[in-house]
Amino acid sequence: MQTSLDTQLVRFGAQLTSVRNLLAVAQAELLASLLGLILLAARVAGQTRLAELTPLRSRGASLAAIGRHTLAEAALPQPAAVTAGALLALAAPGRDGGTWWALPLIAAVTTAAVPVFAMAGQRHVAVVDGRQDLTRTRPSARRVAVEVTVLLAAVGGLVLLRRRGLDPGGDVDVYLAAVPVLLAAAVALLTLRALPWPLRLLDRAAARARGALLFFGVARAGRGTPVTTAPLAVLVVAVSTGVFSAVVTDTVGRARDTAADLSVPADAWLTGYAFASDTAGRLADVDGVRALTPVRIDSNRPLRSGTDLQARTIGTARIMVVDAPAFARVAAASGVDVDVPAVLRAAARGDGPVPAVVSPGVAAAVDDTAAADVQSRLYPFRVAGVADTFPGVDLGTDRFVVLPWQALAEYEHTPIVANRYLLATDRHDPAVLLRTADDGQRRWQSAVLGSEVDAPKVPAQLLTRRAYRDGLDRTGGNDVITLAFTVGAVGGGALAVVAVGFAVLADARARARLLSRLRTLGFSEGQGHRLLVYELVPLVAVAALAGAAVGVALPGLIGPALGLSAFTPGVTAGWYLDPLVVGAVLGLVAVGLAAGLGMEILVNRRTRPSEALRLGEENP
């Protein structure tokens, strides 16, 4: 008795480990984006309370009093919002995962965020609604230390992740799972540090252009205010999350497509024990069959050092005999892009060894006098090509020899008998194909035994490329990884749009005063909207492109540690970038700008220009 249970268990264990790693990375990225948005919300709340808190601070209120004042207002709505989110999560399918213990911690952190930002903003008594965008102070030593720490943590985590993997001997390492987030944060810091300089150069060019809108918009973007750059840092992380999820999903899908093309290099494989020579003609007459070619594959056949009696055995290999030109035509008729080497397609009968394509293991063991055993006949061959895989040879086979059928000598009494057919079909009836194939097997066995046989020794089997591809999608853990990265891609895009909205809200008061002054100079409402677009386009576009670059680079940087090859048996999961991902990033920029413009319109409806102008003029 033979079983493949141990192999299946090992494969399932590898997939389970990979799923755990991928879930840890996806969850870390989404949680980081959500945490950034929570901090942004707290910061925006502090900015909107600036006009209220600054007079209290200037009249002698302590930081503790400011904290108690804001904490008293956040103590009820914040825990209520966390509770509402938890109740909505209960409606989702699946198990809770035992993470309900974190709800009090989340409620405490979100409740304390607003008082902390309020106290941090009132450490020094400031002018109400001061022009923060005109400050040119150097970054503090504390801020530089934090940024350098993030860069070192990202680089060090990447090195450890590539060397050790996510689970070197137990559970997933939280620090290593957060490496993608750290890399995105590091790139966001570098981008936001370098962004003001080219924008200032653009500002100088805009000053020479006609009209003031472009100059005002680029000037505000080039000042790099801390109010607007913080949301864009979250935008980089959110976009990298979505793009990384999309690239990983596309990488696994493309690798599975490659596995399907190599395993079933046409529309269908028809396999059996042995077929009569006229079976090909009868199969070609079946409705829906457009092209076919016979193939013979034998496993564990001996390889000899020559064809003489003194030749020694140099191991075994899987032998594939195929009519290379017909094989290429059938694959092309099926729309499968496979590589059939020209040395096989051009091979013809003649004296001497036939050209063959072999695996690296066979190439290292044979020389020009090698011979392959096909149906107990030795056929000499020479190594004309070396390949890791060949279409039709089972994936994972490390020793194989592919011989050109059209170049082999045919013996009258022992011709090469096909045990497979490669089919190019449109709409075929599987039952008719199997019945015709079994009839061909029965006639071959009857001719060999000299008596009629009622049923073939091994019933024929039909495997379509579509069925094989669908089977790869039904492997263990596939639904989990699909759901995780679908949520990551959609959630990352949604969080990115929300981050743009926060960027608009964070500077809404200052922009309202600017628009009010411009309206007194004759600017229309539409020109005010264009001013916002000119201001946001450079910032949002650069942040989106930086996040997309991180998301695209992450599979190549940490792909081996994720174990994506566990979902693509026999094919190494490389790196694929769908052009649709690039289009999605551009579309995300457009949606973000539309969301920012909509937020601006909503804010302006609540604040009348005359009020904003009067409040601005009351400043000292």
Sequence and secondary structure as in RCSB ss.txt:
>XXXX:A:sequence
MQTSLDTQLVRFGAQLTSVRNLLAVAQAELLASLLGLILLAARVAGQTRLAELTPLRSRGASLAAIGRHTLAEAA
LPQPAAVTAGALLALAAPGRDGGTWWALPLIAAVTTAAVPVFAMAGQRHVAVVDGRQDLTRTRPSARRVAVEVTV
LLAAVGGLVLLRRRGLDPGGDVDVYLAAVPVLLAAAVALLTLRALPWPLRLLDRAAARARGALLFFGVARAGRGT
PVTTAPLAVLVVAVSTGVFSAVVTDTVGRARDTAADLSVPADAWLTGYAFASDTAGRLADVDGVRALTPVRIDSN
RPLRSGTDLQARTIGTARIMVVDAPAFARVAAASGVDVDVPAVLRAAARGDGPVPAVVSPGVAAAVDDTAAADVQ
SRLYPFRVAGVADTFPGVDLGTDRFVVLPWQALAEYEHTPIVANRYLLATDRHDPAVLLRTADDGQRRWQSAVLG
SEVDAPKVPAQLLTRRAYRDGLDRTGGNDVITLAFTVGAVGGGALAVVAVGFAVLADARARARLLSRLRTLGFSE
GQGHRLLVYELVPLVAVAALAGAAVGVALPGLIGPALGLSAFTPGVTAGWYLDPLVVGAVLGLVAVGLAAGLGME
ILVNRRTRPSEALRLGEENP
>XXXX:A:secstr
    HHHHHHHHHHHHHHHHHHHHHHHHHHHHHHHHHHHHHHHHHHHHTHHHHHHHHHTT  HHHHHHHHHHHHT
THHHHHHHHHHHHHHTSSS  TT TTHHHHHHHHHHHHHHHHHHHHTSS   TT  GGG      HHHHHHHHHH
HHHHHHHHHHHHHH S SSSS  HHHHTHHHHHHHHHHHHHHHHTHHHHHHHHHHHHTSSSSHHHHHHHHHHT  
HHHHHHHHHHHHHHHHHHHHHHHHHHHHHHHHHHHHHHS SSEEEE S   TTHHHHHHTSTTEEEEEEEEEEEE
EEEES SSTT  EEEEEEEEEE HHHHHHHHHHTT      HHHHT    SS EEEEE HHHHTT  TT EEEET
TEEEEEEEEEE S  TTS TT  SEEEEEGGGS   SSS    SEEEEEESS  HHHHHHHHHHHHHHHHHHHHT
S  SS SS  EEEEHHHHHHHHHTSTTHHHHHHHHHHHHHHHHHHHHHHHHHHHHHTHHHHHHHHHHHHHTT  H
HHHHHHHHHHHHHHHHHHHHHHHHHHHHHHHHHHHHHTGGGGSTTS       HHHHHHHHHHHHHHHHHHHHHH
HHHHHHS HHHHHHHHHT  
